[in-house]
Amino acid sequence: MARITVRVPATTANLAAGFDTLGCALTLYNTLSFEESDHLSFSGCDQAYQNEDNLAYQGFARVYAHIGKPVPPVHIDIRAEIPVSRGLGSSAALLAAGAAAANHLSKAGLSKDMLIALTTQIEGHPDNLAPAFCGGLTASMMEDGQVYSIRYTPHPALRFVALSPDFPLSTHAARAVLPAAIPHADAVFNVSRVAVLLGALQNGNEEVIAAALKDRLHQPYRQSLIDEYDAVRALSEQNGCKALCISGAGPTLLCLTKDKAFAAKMQKAAASLSHRWTVRDLQVDPVGVHLADE
């Protein structure tokens, strides 16, 4: 029977001022295998997700629907390193894996742009999906239902240190606290910072990155949902990194630094906190979803 294994990176979205626009692929992975079978089945995930609502299957089925072929029954094995409901793109990773696997097994030959568009119909926005498929740093937008993405290359010395707490935060809850409208001045504040941030990430200027990671659209409202946010920010600054933002909808907090020792310092410092914070020293994944043996 035909079988394929794909590997897909975690992603961090928003990067503060780039709300619903920027995304970056990181070196933390889910590995999924798809094998043709006589019925749909799963391994490696909770029983509650072993059905057609599973996002990996949703991405898989969406490709077959697009090319007008019946969806073959498959066994899907999920080996997940990306934590769920922590703001590191776990949903997008599953969708991307399923779509990439279907594209290969069906021999559809769809481009990554088309796969991003198809999975965005399920996810609703492309900020995590674009880097999951393409790797690197991406800026995405939608126009009349079409997705447009531009890829950037962050400075190779930048490290993305992710601090994930022992509690989840649903995207629904994180969006519920956002205001329905914002002042014009806040919009200008964010536009200026996201424009500068893209260049600063490419040239690796940590001072400018720290300044450009400020925003007024979502972080001020979501901070209250993340217990010990202020304490983690204070520890980050005490250990030499002022460039901190919420990863995606949270609750993971992301520190951007060139200091190779920063993660170890934060691991030690975080031991003083009430919650257990997992510290991951990550870099930019330049490839995106790919066959696991590539």
C-alpha positions as CSV (number, residue, x, y, z in Angstrom):
1,M,0.0,0.0,0.0
2,A,1.1,3.6,-0.7
3,R,2.6,5.3,2.3
4,I,4.2,8.8,2.8
5,T,5.7,10.5,5.8
6,V,5.8,14.3,6.0
7,R,7.5,16.6,8.5
8,V,6.1,20.1,9.2
9,P,7.5,22.9,11.4
10,A,5.9,24.8,14.2
11,T,5.1,28.4,13.4
12,T,4.8,31.6,15.4
13,A,2.3,34.2,14.1
14,N,1.8,37.9,14.5
15,L,5.3,38.8,15.8
16,A,3.5,41.6,17.7
17,A,2.9,44.4,15.3
18,G,2.3,42.0,12.4
19,F,-1.1,40.9,13.7
20,D,-2.8,38.3,11.5
21,T,-0.1,39.0,8.9
22,L,3.4,37.8,9.8
23,G,4.4,34.2,10.5
24,C,7.7,32.4,10.9
25,A,8.6,28.7,10.7
26,L,10.5,27.3,13.7
27,T,12.7,24.2,14.3
28,L,10.1,22.2,16.2
29,Y,8.2,19.5,14.2
30,N,5.2,17.3,13.8
31,T,5.9,14.1,11.8
32,L,2.8,12.4,10.2
33,S,2.6,9.3,8.2
34,F,-0.3,8.6,5.8
35,E,-0.8,5.0,4.6
36,E,-3.6,3.8,2.3
37,S,-6.0,1.5,4.2
38,D,-9.4,-0.1,4.0
39,H,-10.9,2.4,6.5
40,L,-10.0,5.7,8.2
41,S,-7.9,5.2,11.3
42,F,-5.4,7.0,13.5
43,S,-2.6,6.5,16.0
44,G,-0.6,8.9,18.1
45,C,-3.5,11.2,19.1
46,D,-6.3,11.2,21.6
47,Q,-9.4,9.1,20.8
48,A,-11.5,12.3,20.6
49,Y,-9.5,13.4,17.5
50,Q,-9.6,10.0,15.7
51,N,-12.4,11.0,13.2
52,E,-13.0,13.0,10.1
53,D,-12.8,16.3,12.1
54,N,-9.1,15.7,12.7
55,L,-7.3,18.6,11.0
56,A,-4.7,16.4,9.3
57,Y,-7.6,14.5,7.7
58,Q,-9.4,17.8,6.9
59,G,-6.3,19.0,5.0
60,F,-5.9,15.7,3.3
61,A,-9.6,15.6,2.2
62,R,-9.6,19.2,1.0
63,V,-7.0,18.4,-1.7
64,Y,-9.0,15.5,-3.0
65,A,-12.1,17.6,-3.1
66,H,-10.3,20.2,-5.1
67,I,-9.1,17.8,-7.7
68,G,-12.4,16.0,-7.9
69,K,-11.3,12.6,-6.7
70,P,-12.8,10.4,-3.9
71,V,-10.8,10.5,-0.7
72,P,-9.0,7.2,-0.1
73,P,-9.3,5.7,3.3
74,V,-6.0,6.1,5.2
75,H,-4.3,5.4,8.5
76,I,-2.8,8.5,9.9
77,D,0.0,8.3,12.5
78,I,0.8,11.5,14.3
79,R,4.1,12.1,16.1
80,A,3.7,15.6,17.6
81,E,6.3,17.7,19.1
82,I,4.4,20.9,18.7
83,P,2.3,21.6,21.8
84,V,-1.5,22.1,21.4
85,S,-3.2,25.4,22.2
86,R,0.1,27.2,23.0
87,G,0.4,29.6,20.1
88,L,2.9,27.6,18.0
89,G,0.8,26.7,15.0
90,S,-0.3,23.2,15.9
91,S,-3.5,23.4,13.9
92,A,-1.7,24.8,10.8
93,A,0.9,22.1,11.1
94,L,-1.8,19.3,10.9
95,L,-3.6,21.0,8.0
96,A,-0.3,21.5,6.1
97,A,0.8,17.9,6.7
98,G,-2.5,16.5,5.4
99,A,-2.6,18.7,2.3
100,A,1.0,17.9,1.4
101,A,0.5,14.2,1.8
102,A,-2.6,14.2,-0.3
103,N,-0.9,16.3,-3.0
104,H,1.9,13.6,-3.2
105,L,-0.3,10.5,-2.9
106,S,-2.8,11.8,-5.5
107,K,0.0,13.0,-7.8
108,A,-2.0,16.3,-8.1
109,G,1.1,18.4,-8.5
110,L,-0.5,21.4,-6.8
111,S,1.8,24.4,-6.0
112,K,2.5,25.4,-2.4
113,D,0.5,28.6,-3.1
114,M,-2.5,26.5,-4.0
115,L,-2.1,24.3,-1.0
116,I,-2.0,27.4,1.2
117,A,-5.1,28.7,-0.4
118,L,-7.0,25.4,0.0
119,T,-6.1,25.0,3.7
120,T,-6.8,28.7,4.4
121,Q,-10.4,27.9,3.5
122,I,-10.4,25.7,6.6
123,E,-8.1,27.7,8.9
124,G,-9.6,31.1,8.0
125,H,-6.3,33.0,7.8
126,P,-2.9,32.2,6.2
127,D,-0.4,33.7,8.8
128,N,0.5,30.3,10.2
129,L,-0.1,28.2,7.0
130,A,2.2,30.2,4.8
131,P,5.4,29.6,6.8
132,A,4.3,26.0,7.6
133,F,4.4,25.3,3.8
134,C,7.2,27.6,2.7
135,G,9.5,27.9,5.7
136,G,11.2,31.2,6.7
137,L,9.4,34.4,7.6
138,T,6.3,35.2,5.6
139,A,4.0,38.2,5.3
140,S,0.5,37.2,4.0
141,M,-2.7,38.9,3.0
142,M,-6.0,38.0,1.4
143,E,-7.7,39.8,-1.4
144,D,-11.1,38.5,-2.8
145,G,-10.5,35.1,-1.3
146,Q,-7.0,34.8,-2.8
147,V,-3.9,34.5,-0.6
148,Y,-0.8,36.4,-1.3
149,S,2.4,35.7,0.6
150,I,5.9,37.1,0.5
151,R,8.9,35.3,2.0
152,Y,11.7,36.9,4.0
153,T,14.9,35.5,5.5
154,P,15.6,36.5,9.1
155,H,19.2,37.0,10.2
156,P,20.9,33.6,10.7
157,A,22.2,34.5,14.1
158,L,18.7,35.2,15.5
159,R,17.4,32.7,18.0
160,F,13.7,32.3,18.8
161,V,13.4,31.2,22.4
162,A,9.9,30.1,23.1
163,L,8.6,29.9,26.7
164,S,5.5,27.8,27.0
165,P,3.5,27.6,30.2
166,D,1.8,24.5,31.6
167,F,-1.7,25.9,30.7
168,P,-3.4,26.4,27.4
169,L,-5.1,29.4,25.9
170,S,-7.7,28.9,23.2
171,T,-7.6,31.2,20.1
172,H,-11.3,31.9,20.7
173,A,-10.7,33.2,24.1
174,A,-7.7,35.3,22.9
175,R,-9.8,36.9,20.2
176,A,-12.8,37.5,22.4
177,V,-10.8,40.1,24.4
178,L,-10.0,42.2,21.4
179,P,-11.9,45.4,20.8
180,A,-14.2,45.8,17.8
181,A,-12.6,49.0,16.8
182,I,-9.3,50.8,17.4
183,P,-8.2,54.5,17.2
184,H,-6.5,55.7,14.0
185,A,-3.4,56.5,16.0
186,D,-3.1,52.8,17.1
187,A,-3.3,51.7,13.5
188,V,-0.5,54.1,12.5
189,F,1.5,52.9,15.4
190,N,1.4,49.3,14.2
191,V,1.9,50.0,10.5
192,S,5.1,51.9,11.2
193,R,6.4,49.1,13.5
194,V,5.6,46.2,11.2
195,A,7.3,47.9,8.3
196,V,10.5,48.5,10.4
197,L,10.3,45.0,12.0
198,L,10.7,43.2,8.6
199,G,14.0,44.9,7.9
200,A,15.2,44.6,11.5
201,L,14.6,40.8,11.4
202,Q,16.6,40.5,8.3
203,N,19.6,42.6,9.4
204,G,19.4,41.2,13.0
205,N,19.4,44.6,14.8
206,E,18.2,43.5,18.3
207,E,17.6,47.1,19.5
208,V,15.3,47.9,16.6
209,I,13.6,44.5,16.8
210,A,12.8,45.2,20.5
211,A,11.3,48.6,19.6
212,A,9.4,47.2,16.6
213,L,7.8,44.3,18.6
214,K,5.6,46.8,20.4
215,D,2.0,46.9,19.3
216,R,-1.4,48.2,20.2
217,L,-3.8,45.8,18.4
218,H,-3.7,42.6,20.4
219,Q,-0.9,42.2,23.0
220,P,-2.1,44.8,25.5
221,Y,-5.5,43.0,25.6
222,R,-4.1,39.4,25.7
223,Q,-1.5,39.9,28.3
224,S,-4.0,39.6,31.1
225,L,-4.9,36.1,29.9
226,I,-1.4,34.9,30.4
227,D,-0.6,34.3,34.0
228,E,2.9,35.5,35.0
229,Y,3.3,37.5,31.7
230,D,4.9,40.4,33.6
231,A,7.2,38.2,35.5
232,V,8.5,36.4,32.4
233,R,9.1,39.7,30.6
234,A,11.0,41.0,33.6
235,L,13.2,37.9,33.7
236,S,13.8,38.2,30.0
237,E,15.0,41.7,30.3
238,Q,17.1,40.9,33.4
239,N,18.8,38.2,31.3
240,G,19.6,40.6,28.4
241,C,16.6,40.3,26.0
242,K,14.1,43.1,25.6
243,A,12.7,41.7,22.4
244,L,9.7,39.7,23.7
245,C,6.2,39.2,22.2
246,I,3.3,36.8,22.5
247,S,3.6,33.9,20.0
248,G,0.4,33.6,18.0
249,A,-2.6,34.0,20.3
250,G,-0.5,32.8,23.3
251,P,0.2,31.7,25.9
252,T,3.7,31.0,24.6
253,L,6.0,34.0,24.9
254,L,8.8,34.5,22.3
255,C,12.2,36.1,23.0
256,L,14.3,37.1,20.0
257,T,18.0,37.2,20.7
258,K,21.5,36.4,19.3
259,D,22.7,35.3,22.7
260,K,23.3,31.5,22.4
261,A,23.3,31.2,26.2
262,F,20.0,33.0,26.7
263,A,17.8,29.9,26.7
264,A,19.8,28.3,29.4
265,K,19.7,31.4,31.5
266,M,15.9,31.7,31.1
267,Q,15.5,28.0,32.0
268,K,17.2,28.6,35.3
269,A,15.4,31.9,35.9
270,A,12.0,30.4,35.1
271,A,12.4,27.8,37.9
272,S,11.4,30.6,40.3
273,L,8.0,31.0,38.7
274,S,4.8,29.4,40.0
275,H,3.9,27.8,36.6
276,R,6.2,25.4,34.8
277,W,7.5,27.1,31.7
278,T,9.1,24.9,29.0
279,V,11.9,26.8,27.3
280,R,12.7,25.9,23.7
281,D,15.8,27.3,21.9
282,L,14.6,27.4,18.3
283,Q,15.8,28.8,15.0
284,V,14.1,29.6,11.7
285,D,13.1,26.5,9.7
286,P,14.0,27.5,6.1
287,V,12.1,24.7,4.3
288,G,8.6,24.2,5.6
289,V,6.6,21.0,5.1
290,H,8.6,18.3,3.3
291,L,8.9,14.5,2.9
292,A,10.5,13.2,6.1
293,D,13.3,11.4,4.2
294,E,14.4,14.5,2.3
